[in-house]
Amino acid sequence: ITAVGDVVNTASRLEALTKEYKAVLIASQDLVDLAGGDLAEARNYEIPVRGRTAPVRIHAWDGPVMRTAEVADATV
């Protein structure tokens, strides 16, 4: 099975940026909006992404994204 499309392409490009930005997690603004995330500890950027005409707003986290209590309560 092959997954293709804009979402998969963008996710792949963002994953590759974790090393460049020295981040444990990079998420697009769209994902953060859907998840209702707290951006207080995130670094924010607007970056060009190959294959897209408009820049993508991203959020990069340096350290743990979830506290221990949140992990224990998380539903997978």
Disulfide bonds with the S-S distance in Angstrom:
none
